[in-house]
Amino acid sequence: MSMKTRVLFSIFCAPILLSAQNNLKTTVTQRYFNGIRKNLEAAAEAMPATKYGFKLTEGQMSFAEWINHSTERNYSDCATLKGEAAPEAAKKAPGLKDKAEVSQALKDSFGYCAAALDGIDDQKVLASPQMTYSLLHIVVHNNEIYGNIVGYLRSSGIVPPSTATRMDPKGKK
């Protein structure tokens, strides 16, 4: 391969390689994190305040406890991504009870995670198993939580946000 061909090849490939450097972070953020954030925040808003103590069965967590669990884990996982200790708000999450404080704490934790995601790249995430776990956990775990609270919403006569966005204005899929 001639020097001219190598230079042209390098110039042609450089943008491709640069854009590919954050595929993991970009995919996780755009395809998964933003969606589950929207669904969980909308679910917290949709559930009436009187139902925040509701449990599907006696042995399960209440609706508020599920949301608080998401909040607490968001802070823990995203603190790892930021390379710092979890903020004080993580410690307060389990004790929150009323809708206003529970839903605001969830939004705050997702804001904290969004800032953590802005501060990472694929190289940093893939450098340690704990970083990789934390990145994936914020989407996988939150999707598991959302899957649980969908039953709480449906039992309360509420169409889950993920379903509502696929329905036409008359309420049909």
N, C-alpha and C positions, 0 to 999 in steps of 0.2 A: 504494500500500500504506500503510495507516495505521500510526501509530507503535506502537499496541498489537499489530498483526499482525507488525511487524518484531521487536519484543521477543520475542513468543512464538516466532516463527520462529528467532530467534537462540538462545533457550533450548533449543528442540528440537534444533537442529543442532549446538550446541556439543559435547555428548557424542559425537556421531558423528564430528565432526572431530577431537576429541582422541583418540579410540580409533583413528582411521585414521592418526595421525601416525607410527606405528612399524610399519606393515605390512611393510615390507621386512625390517627387523631381526627382527621377530617370526616371519615366515615362514621366513627363512633359519635362525634359531635352532631353532625348534620342528620344522619339517618336514625340514630338511636336516642342520644341524650336529649336533643331538642323535642322529640316526640313524646318521650316518657315524661319529661318535665311538664310539657303542656297538658298531658292527660292527668297526671297526679295533681297538679295545681287546680285544674278545672274540676276534678272530682272533689277536692277539698272545698271548693266554692259551692258546688252543686248540692252537697249533703247539708240538710238543714241543721242548724245548731243543736236542736233538740235530739238529733240522732248521733251526735258525736260520741256518746257513751254506749251506743248500740252494739250488740254482739250477735252474730248469727247463731251461735250456741254458747252455752255458759263457759266452755273450756277455751274459747278463742279470745283473741285480743279485741278490744273495742275498735271502732272506726278511728277514733282519735289516736289510740295506741299504734295502729298501723301507720298513720301519717307521721307520728312522732318517731317511730322506728326508722322510717325513710329519712327524716330530718337528721337523726343522730348518725346514721350510717353515711349520709352524704358528707357531713362534716368530717367524719373519721377518714373516709376514703380520699376525699379531696384535700385534706390536710397532708396526707401522704404524698399526693401529687404536687403539692406546694412545698413539701419538705419542711413542714412545721407541725407543731402540736395542734391538735384540734382546738378550736376556739371555745370559750366559756359557754357559748350558746348550745353546744353539743351536750353539755352536762345538764342544762336546764330542760332540754327537749322531753325527756321521759315524764316529767311532772306537769306538762302543759295539759289543760283540760278543755277550755272553751274554744269555740270555732275560730274566733278572731286571732287568738294567740297561736293556735295550732297551725292554721293556714298561713299566717304571716311567717312563722318560723320555717315552714316548708319552703316558702318562696325565698326567704333569706338563705337557706341552705343551698338551694339551686343556684342562686346568684353567686354564692361562694364557690360552687363547683364550676360555674361558667368562667369565673376569673381564674380558677386553677387550670382549666382546659386551655385558656388563652396563653398560659405561661409554660406550656409543655410542647414538646415535639416528639415525633416517633422515636428518635434516637434516645431521648431521655426516658421515655416510657419503657422501651425495650431493654434498657440497661440493667434493670433489676426485676426479678419476679414479683416483688411487692408492688412496684409501680404498675406493671402490667395488670396484676390482679386488681388493683384499685381502680384503674381506668375501666376495665371490663365490668367490675362489680357495680359501679354506679349505674350502669344500664341494665345489667342482668338482674340485680337485686331489686331495683326499682320496678322492673317489669313484673317480677314475682309479687311484689307488694301490690301493684296495680291489679294483677290477676286475682288476688285475694279480695281487694275492696270492691271489685266489680259486683261480687255477690251481695255485698252490703248495700250498694247502690240499687241494684235490681230488686232486692227484698224491700227496699224503701220506695219503690215505684219510680226510680230515677233511671233514665237511659244513660249508660256510661258515656263519657265524652268521646271515647274512641269510636263508639257506635254512632253517636249523634252526628259526628262530622261526616259520616257516610250516608246519612239519611237525607231525603229531599225535604223541602219545607212542610210537607204533609205528614212527616214522620215515618215514611216508608223507605226501605233500602232500594 
